[in-house]
Amino acid sequence: MTSQVLLLGAGIVGVSVALHLQERGLSVALLDRSLPGEGASFGNAGLLERCCVIPYAIPRDWRSLFGHASNLKAAVHYDPTFLPRIARWMFGYWQASRHDRLMKIAGELLPLLEVCLGEHDRLVTAAGLGHLVRRQGWIEVMRSAETLDAGAERVALMARDYGLAADLLDRGALARLEPSLMDAAVGGIHWRDPYSITDPGALTKGYAALFEERGGTILRGAVTSLVRDGAGWQVKTDGETQVAERVVVALGAHSATLLKPLGLSVPLVAKRGHHLHYAGVGDAMLNHAVLDEEVGYVLAPMTRGIRLTTGVELADPNDPPNRVQLSRCEVKAREIFPLGQPLEDTPWLGLRPATPDMKPVIGEAPGLPGLWLAFGHAHHGLTLGPATGRLLAEMMTGEAPFADPRPFDMRRFI
Ligand SMILES: Cc1cc2nc3c(=O)[nH]c(=O)nc-3n(C[C@H](O)[C@H](O)[C@H](O)COP(=O)(O)OP(=O)(O)OC[C@H]3O[C@@H](n4cnc5c(N)ncnc54)[C@H](O)[C@@H]3O)c2cc1C
């Protein structure tokens, strides 16, 4: 046995699980085909979304659905030839989006969200990564008086039901927090609980460096197969074969492919998302990450520039990056903030690993002892990586889990 636990995938989820297992005294190795933090964990919007207690559902009203059917919206774009391939997943997603089911799912996810900032804080301090963290929330901008009014209701509801801290901002209050925002933003909400990370890839790499400093091993190789090996597991790669007592699959959007030959069919779809960085015009700057919900993008001040991240694209994960949503969002973003020229020629593409019920898969694989699963965090993997790491490590070491793990069990899809 090369290690007691072999972690497949060194994204934010895999690295976090590795740290938690290591803290509990297990010998752990992390295996990835790239350096840590080069997958979806590299280029996201960097929000630790403590306030996003209701997951992103499919709208169920006909008006919104018809709006999306035009395929001209910035927030969601799809390749019509790809949709039949994910029809079953889409139907499951639509069913899970029914209000009562959505609220149940939100309740199941809540214990993870409640510890997400504390779990990051602990790792950030241990890894000396405080310079990457802004503990000042983020701003949702509104483009009309009507949406601002609706925002007021939401602020009151979120404070009452979930204890979230948020301020409604009129134009003047918004300008005091963000002087460079332009008049198309008539106001907004300052969600004060979340953090934002100025370089999510560097955060994941920093957590991986902490794992190595504490004696963990990081291996390089593309996993090609996973098979039983006596009481343990054998992992074949394009290089050396690895053997371990226990294996954790944390390959993000690529997790399902590896599990299929083992008879595990996981409904996992990659929700594609892009980013590009921009300079600000003159001395224009952003102090907070800004979400333009009505259009569907985030502008986040990052180490590399102002990062514009897009919403969801449903298309073949192997298709190259494109500018469809970026171009639509860029036009609208220029109404809000004086963006300069893009700082890269090619957009970055990331794959959000998404299950139809908006919950990750966390736990042991049914009927396959010693094989553990940690993937499917969709829009909130950066937020929930360390909380997932704690939950899975507690389950693997027989500790009392801090949250009920049953809602995340793979068996719900069988
Ligand atoms: C545009 C965009 C914006 C986002 N914004 C946010 C946000 O603000 N906040 C938030 O919480 N989340 C956000 N997300 C979601 C978040 O990025 C993901 O949920 C999270 O990164 C998933 O982490 P992961 O570790 O599961 O996967 P990944 O980071 O993708 O890691 C999987 C790893 O597996 C490796 N791998 C894959 N296949 C193999 C193989 N065969 N062999 C070896 N290694 C392999 C990859 O190299 C990779 O390192 C966003 C995502 C996108 C795309």
The ligand as an SDF file (V2000), in Angstrom:
LIG
                    3D

 53 58  0  0  0  0  0  0  0  0999 V2000
  -17.4170   30.5970  -13.9170 C   0  0  0  0  0  0  0  0  0  0  0  0
  -17.5010   29.9170  -12.5690 C   0  0  0  0  0  0  0  0  0  0  0  0
  -17.7160   30.6920  -11.4290 C   0  0  0  0  0  0  0  0  0  0  0  0
  -17.8170   30.0810  -10.1700 C   0  0  0  0  0  0  0  0  0  0  0  0
  -17.9320   30.8490   -9.0530 N   0  0  0  0  0  0  0  0  0  0  0  0
  -17.9330   30.2690   -7.8220 C   0  0  0  0  0  0  0  0  0  0  0  0
  -17.9520   31.0560   -6.6500 C   0  0  0  0  0  0  0  0  0  0  0  0
  -17.9040   32.2850   -6.6780 O   0  0  0  0  0  0  0  0  0  0  0  0
  -18.0070   30.4250   -5.4330 N   0  0  0  0  0  0  0  0  0  0  0  0
  -18.0230   29.0610   -5.3340 C   0  0  0  0  0  0  0  0  0  0  0  0
  -18.1070   28.5370   -4.2260 O   0  0  0  0  0  0  0  0  0  0  0  0
  -17.9440   28.2720   -6.4460 N   0  0  0  0  0  0  0  0  0  0  0  0
  -17.9040   28.8460   -7.6770 C   0  0  0  0  0  0  0  0  0  0  0  0
  -17.8480   28.0710   -8.8120 N   0  0  0  0  0  0  0  0  0  0  0  0
  -17.8980   26.6130   -8.6630 C   0  0  0  0  0  0  0  0  0  0  0  0
  -16.5620   26.0350   -8.2160 C   0  0  0  0  0  0  0  0  0  0  0  0
  -15.5160   26.5440   -9.0060 O   0  0  0  0  0  0  0  0  0  0  0  0
  -16.5930   24.5080   -8.3170 C   0  0  0  0  0  0  0  0  0  0  0  0
  -17.7460   23.9960   -7.6830 O   0  0  0  0  0  0  0  0  0  0  0  0
  -15.3820   23.8930   -7.6410 C   0  0  0  0  0  0  0  0  0  0  0  0
  -14.1980   24.4600   -8.1300 O   0  0  0  0  0  0  0  0  0  0  0  0
  -15.3550   22.3850   -7.8510 C   0  0  0  0  0  0  0  0  0  0  0  0
  -14.2000   21.9070   -7.1930 O   0  0  0  0  0  0  0  0  0  0  0  0
  -13.7250   20.4140   -7.3830 P   0  0  0  0  0  0  0  0  0  0  0  0
  -12.5400   20.2310   -6.5320 O   0  0  0  0  0  0  0  0  0  0  0  0
  -14.8930   19.5020   -7.2100 O   0  0  0  0  0  0  0  0  0  0  0  0
  -13.3670   20.3180   -8.9530 O   0  0  0  0  0  0  0  0  0  0  0  0
  -12.0930   20.8640   -9.7600 P   0  0  0  0  0  0  0  0  0  0  0  0
  -11.5620   22.1140   -9.2010 O   0  0  0  0  0  0  0  0  0  0  0  0
  -12.4780   20.8600  -11.1940 O   0  0  0  0  0  0  0  0  0  0  0  0
  -11.0030   19.7430   -9.4710 O   0  0  0  0  0  0  0  0  0  0  0  0
  -11.0460   18.4720  -10.0770 C   0  0  0  0  0  0  0  0  0  0  0  0
   -9.6110   18.0300  -10.2970 C   0  0  0  0  0  0  0  0  0  0  0  0
   -9.6170   16.7200  -10.8800 O   0  0  0  0  0  0  0  0  0  0  0  0
   -8.5600   16.6590  -11.8030 C   0  0  0  0  0  0  0  0  0  0  0  0
   -8.8500   15.5810  -12.7570 N   0  0  0  0  0  0  0  0  0  0  0  0
   -9.9380   15.4620  -13.5590 C   0  0  0  0  0  0  0  0  0  0  0  0
   -9.8660   14.3150  -14.2560 N   0  0  0  0  0  0  0  0  0  0  0  0
   -8.7090   13.7120  -13.8800 C   0  0  0  0  0  0  0  0  0  0  0  0
   -8.1000   12.4820  -14.2330 C   0  0  0  0  0  0  0  0  0  0  0  0
   -8.6320   11.6360  -15.1220 N   0  0  0  0  0  0  0  0  0  0  0  0
   -6.9350   12.1530  -13.6490 N   0  0  0  0  0  0  0  0  0  0  0  0
   -6.3610   12.9950  -12.7230 C   0  0  0  0  0  0  0  0  0  0  0  0
   -6.8990   14.1670  -12.3500 N   0  0  0  0  0  0  0  0  0  0  0  0
   -8.0650   14.5090  -12.9340 C   0  0  0  0  0  0  0  0  0  0  0  0
   -8.5020   18.0170  -12.4380 C   0  0  0  0  0  0  0  0  0  0  0  0
   -7.2150   18.2670  -12.9830 O   0  0  0  0  0  0  0  0  0  0  0  0
   -8.8390   18.9290  -11.2520 C   0  0  0  0  0  0  0  0  0  0  0  0
   -7.6840   19.4160  -10.6110 O   0  0  0  0  0  0  0  0  0  0  0  0
  -17.7330   28.6580  -10.0680 C   0  0  0  0  0  0  0  0  0  0  0  0
  -17.4930   27.8950  -11.2210 C   0  0  0  0  0  0  0  0  0  0  0  0
  -17.3710   28.5070  -12.4600 C   0  0  0  0  0  0  0  0  0  0  0  0
  -17.0820   27.6580  -13.6780 C   0  0  0  0  0  0  0  0  0  0  0  0
  1  2  1  0
  2  3  1  0
  2 52  2  0
  3  4  2  0
  4  5  1  0
  4 50  1  0
  5  6  2  0
  6  7  1  0
  6 13  1  0
  7  8  2  0
  7  9  1  0
  9 10  1  0
 10 11  2  0
 10 12  1  0
 12 13  2  0
 13 14  1  0
 14 15  1  0
 14 50  1  0
 15 16  1  0
 16 17  1  0
 16 18  1  0
 18 19  1  0
 18 20  1  0
 20 21  1  0
 20 22  1  0
 22 23  1  0
 23 24  1  0
 24 25  2  0
 24 26  1  0
 24 27  1  0
 27 28  1  0
 28 29  2  0
 28 30  1  0
 28 31  1  0
 31 32  1  0
 32 33  1  0
 33 34  1  0
 33 48  1  0
 34 35  1  0
 35 36  1  0
 35 46  1  0
 36 37  1  0
 36 45  1  0
 37 38  2  0
 38 39  1  0
 39 40  1  0
 39 45  2  0
 40 41  1  0
 40 42  2  0
 42 43  1  0
 43 44  2  0
 44 45  1  0
 46 47  1  0
 46 48  1  0
 48 49  1  0
 50 51  2  0
 51 52  1  0
 52 53  1  0
M  END
$$$$
